[in-house]
Amino acid sequence: VTQTWEAIRFAGKFARSVKEVALAAVKQNGRALYYVDESLRADREVVMEAVTQTWEAIKYMQGGCQDRDIALVAIQQNGEAFKDLAKELRDDREVMLLAISKNWKAIMSIGEKLRKDREVAMEAVRQNWEALKYIKELRADKEIVLEAMKQGWEALKFADESLRSDSDVMLEAMRQSWWEAFWFASEELRSKPEFALRVVKRDGLALRHFPEAVRQSQDVALCAVRQCGLALQYVHKELRDEPDIVMEALRQNFAALTYVGREVQRDEEFMEEAMKLAPRQPSKQPTEAARAPEKKPAVGESEGAGSEEEYDTASDTPAPKHKAPPLPPPELLARGFFE
């Protein structure tokens, strides 16, 4: 065994029960614990030596790991070691905190005493938002839920329903995934103008998803049309006749003119002012003939020379002095450039 630990695999029953032989083997490779006598698998010194070499030796302990120090040594190497802990150690705060810091899935195995421990829960959700799924007792804790959502907004799916009415929680989720998270907002939250203001400031068209009472808010309407003029179509009917709101919408997008109220349309003075916001049409392009410089007479040639009209002998009609300018491209004609 002093030459190679694998020799213990072929040793007799008596040799496997000798502590010195077992120690010599596990000092080389902790997995040798599997081959030692059962009585030595419960020996603290032998097991500690084996686990120090490799955490996996904890799997071969007789009756599972009940020793706190051995558990800490194993977990420090690999968080997976939590799976082989005895029941009493799963209620040990220090042991489980270390296990969770190494492997968040250890939260699935915590004892009853730790299920309401905020520090343990916080450590788990810092590693992975899915940990929230396994701590039902703390799903209504806003701080823990917000911490979980830093890892992924999907944590909102496991949060308590009451938090879907909390604007801080919902806006954190929407910051990561705007529209997917928005649909988790409660009706109560959507009925609050303060929440609507924070939403339409980022996406004016989101106004359509708020109840009528919110769309009647002048502050919300102004904020929405400033972000997107076309949000005017979702503003409450009465506010579409408010000059301030309409003008803000037109400044942002003149196409919002389609949605202005009838009272505003009848106000000639207002409409005259509004039309100043209309995008300017491109000026018409000069023809080639207009751009061509005037041809000067050649040296020795009088200005009147060659001024006699030339005739087309075939038709006996005066021939034009210049070729007609070419037609503009069809796409420009279609856009009204040459009307």
MOJOLIN-V944640 format. One record per residue. N is the residue number from 1. RES is the residue in three letters. BURIAL is + if it has 9 or more other C-alpha atoms within 8 Angstrom, else -. Layout:
((N;RES;BURIAL) (N;RES;BURIAL))
This chain:
((1;VAL;+) (2;THR;-) (3;GLN;-) (4;THR;-) (5;TRP;+) (6;GLU;+) (7;ALA;-) (8;ILE;+) (9;ARG;-) (10;PHE;-) (11;ALA;-) (12;GLY;-) (13;LYS;-) (14;PHE;-) (15;ALA;+) (16;ARG;+) (17;SER;+) (18;VAL;-) (19;LYS;+) (20;GLU;-) (21;VAL;+) (22;ALA;+) (23;LEU;+) (24;ALA;+) (25;ALA;+) (26;VAL;+) (27;LYS;+) (28;GLN;+) (29;ASN;+) (30;GLY;+) (31;ARG;+) (32;ALA;+) (33;LEU;+) (34;TYR;-) (35;TYR;-) (36;VAL;+) (37;ASP;+) (38;GLU;-) (39;SER;-) (40;LEU;+) (41;ARG;+) (42;ALA;+) (43;ASP;-) (44;ARG;-) (45;GLU;-) (46;VAL;+) (47;VAL;+) (48;MET;+) (49;GLU;+) (50;ALA;+) (51;VAL;+) (52;THR;+) (53;GLN;+) (54;THR;+) (55;TRP;+) (56;GLU;+) (57;ALA;+) (58;ILE;+) (59;LYS;-) (60;TYR;+) (61;MET;+) (62;GLN;+) (63;GLY;-) (64;GLY;+) (65;CYS;+) (66;GLN;+) (67;ASP;-) (68;ARG;+) (69;ASP;-) (70;ILE;+) (71;ALA;+) (72;LEU;+) (73;VAL;+) (74;ALA;+) (75;ILE;+) (76;GLN;+) (77;GLN;-) (78;ASN;+) (79;GLY;+) (80;GLU;+) (81;ALA;+) (82;PHE;+) (83;LYS;-) (84;ASP;+) (85;LEU;+) (86;ALA;+) (87;LYS;-) (88;GLU;-) (89;LEU;+) (90;ARG;+) (91;ASP;+) (92;ASP;-) (93;ARG;+) (94;GLU;-) (95;VAL;+) (96;MET;+) (97;LEU;+) (98;LEU;+) (99;ALA;+) (100;ILE;+) (101;SER;+) (102;LYS;+) (103;ASN;+) (104;TRP;+) (105;LYS;+) (106;ALA;+) (107;ILE;+) (108;MET;-) (109;SER;+) (110;ILE;+) (111;GLY;+) (112;GLU;-) (113;LYS;-) (114;LEU;+) (115;ARG;+) (116;LYS;+) (117;ASP;-) (118;ARG;-) (119;GLU;-) (120;VAL;+) (121;ALA;+) (122;MET;+) (123;GLU;+) (124;ALA;+) (125;VAL;+) (126;ARG;+) (127;GLN;+) (128;ASN;+) (129;TRP;+) (130;GLU;+) (131;ALA;+) (132;LEU;+) (133;LYS;-) (134;TYR;-) (135;ILE;+) (136;LYS;-) (137;GLU;-) (138;LEU;+) (139;ARG;+) (140;ALA;+) (141;ASP;-) (142;LYS;+) (143;GLU;-) (144;ILE;+) (145;VAL;+) (146;LEU;+) (147;GLU;+) (148;ALA;+) (149;MET;+) (150;LYS;+) (151;GLN;+) (152;GLY;+) (153;TRP;+) (154;GLU;+) (155;ALA;+) (156;LEU;+) (157;LYS;-) (158;PHE;+) (159;ALA;+) (160;ASP;-) (161;GLU;-) (162;SER;-) (163;LEU;+) (164;ARG;+) (165;SER;+) (166;ASP;+) (167;SER;+) (168;ASP;-) (169;VAL;+) (170;MET;+) (171;LEU;-) (172;GLU;+) (173;ALA;+) (174;MET;+) (175;ARG;-) (176;GLN;-) (177;SER;+) (178;TRP;+) (179;TRP;-) (180;GLU;-) (181;ALA;+) (182;PHE;+) (183;TRP;-) (184;PHE;-) (185;ALA;+) (186;SER;-) (187;GLU;-) (188;GLU;-) (189;LEU;+) (190;ARG;+) (191;SER;+) (192;LYS;+) (193;PRO;+) (194;GLU;-) (195;PHE;+) (196;ALA;+) (197;LEU;+) (198;ARG;-) (199;VAL;+) (200;VAL;+) (201;LYS;+) (202;ARG;-) (203;ASP;+) (204;GLY;+) (205;LEU;+) (206;ALA;+) (207;LEU;+) (208;ARG;+) (209;HIS;-) (210;PHE;+) (211;PRO;+) (212;GLU;-) (213;ALA;-) (214;VAL;+) (215;ARG;+) (216;GLN;+) (217;SER;+) (218;GLN;+) (219;ASP;-) (220;VAL;+) (221;ALA;+) (222;LEU;+) (223;CYS;+) (224;ALA;+) (225;VAL;+) (226;ARG;+) (227;GLN;+) (228;CYS;+) (229;GLY;+) (230;LEU;+) (231;ALA;+) (232;LEU;+) (233;GLN;-) (234;TYR;+) (235;VAL;+) (236;HIS;+) (237;LYS;-) (238;GLU;-) (239;LEU;+) (240;ARG;+) (241;ASP;+) (242;GLU;+) (243;PRO;+) (244;ASP;-) (245;ILE;+) (246;VAL;+) (247;MET;+) (248;GLU;+) (249;ALA;+) (250;LEU;+) (251;ARG;+) (252;GLN;+) (253;ASN;+) (254;PHE;+) (255;ALA;-) (256;ALA;+) (257;LEU;-) (258;THR;-) (259;TYR;-) (260;VAL;+) (261;GLY;+) (262;ARG;-) (263;GLU;-) (264;VAL;+) (265;GLN;+) (266;ARG;-) (267;ASP;-) (268;GLU;-) (269;GLU;-) (270;PHE;+) (271;MET;+) (272;GLU;-) (273;GLU;-) (274;ALA;+) (275;MET;-) (276;LYS;-) (277;LEU;+) (278;ALA;-) (279;PRO;-) (280;ARG;-) (281;GLN;-) (282;PRO;-) (283;SER;-) (284;LYS;-) (285;GLN;-) (286;PRO;-) (287;THR;-) (288;GLU;-) (289;ALA;-) (290;ALA;-) (291;ARG;-) (292;ALA;-) (293;PRO;-) (294;GLU;-) (295;LYS;-) (296;LYS;-) (297;PRO;-) (298;ALA;-) (299;VAL;-) (300;GLY;-) (301;GLU;-) (302;SER;-) (303;GLU;-) (304;GLY;-) (305;ALA;-) (306;GLY;-) (307;SER;-) (308;GLU;-) (309;GLU;-) (310;GLU;-) (311;TYR;-) (312;ASP;+) (313;THR;-) (314;ALA;-) (315;SER;-) (316;ASP;-) (317;THR;-) (318;PRO;-) (319;ALA;-) (320;PRO;-) (321;LYS;-) (322;HIS;-) (323;LYS;-) (324;ALA;-) (325;PRO;-) (326;PRO;-) (327;LEU;-) (328;PRO;-) (329;PRO;-) (330;PRO;-) (331;GLU;-) (332;LEU;+) (333;LEU;+) (334;ALA;-) (335;ARG;-) (336;GLY;-) (337;PHE;+) (338;PHE;-) (339;GLU;-))
